[in-house]
C-alpha cells in the first residue's frame, strides 16, 4: 500500500481558501514588514539574498533608486512565473513587488536616516524580511526572482523553499565582498542564513494548507 502523500501548500483541495480581504491585508502586511526589514539593512549598508539583496547591492555602487532597481531586476523572472505558476500568482507577485518598492520610499520619508548598530540592523532586518516573506508566500504571492525558483522547486521536487533560496542567496551575499566591508558581509551571511532558516522551518509541504 502506498503511503499517503503529505499535504502540499499548493494543493488547493487540502485547505481553506483565503477571502479577498484576507489576501489583500496579508499581502499589504507582508510587503510592509519586508520593506521595513530592507530599510534596516540598507541603514547599516548590509545586504541580503534574493533580488531584493541584489538590488540593494547595486544601489550602493550605482546612482539608481532601490525601488526602480528592484522592479527592473525582477522583470526576467515574470516569464518563468507565468509559465510555471500561472497568472494569478504572477499578478499577486507583481503587486507585491510594487508595494515593497512603494514602501521603500515611505520609510525614509517617515523615519529619516537611522543610526543603528550593525549587528542589530542585520538581525532585525532579516527577521522582518523572513516573517514578511512567510506572510506573502501564504497568500499565493512572492517577491519574484529567487522566491519563484524556490517555490517551484518545493512544489515540483519537494525541496524546502528556504534551503533552495539559501543556496541561491549565498551567491548574492558573497558577491558583496566587492563593494561592502568584509565585516559587514560576514554579518550579512549570518543574516541571510537566519532569514532562510525562518522560511525553511515554517514554509514547507504539509505545514500550512490555506490558499
PyMOL commands that set and color helices and strands:
alter all, ss='L'
color gray80, all
select helices_A, chain A and resi 12-14+20-43+50-61+66-111+118-137+146-157+161-178+182-202
alter helices_A, ss='H'
color red, helices_A
deselect
rebuild
show_as cartoon
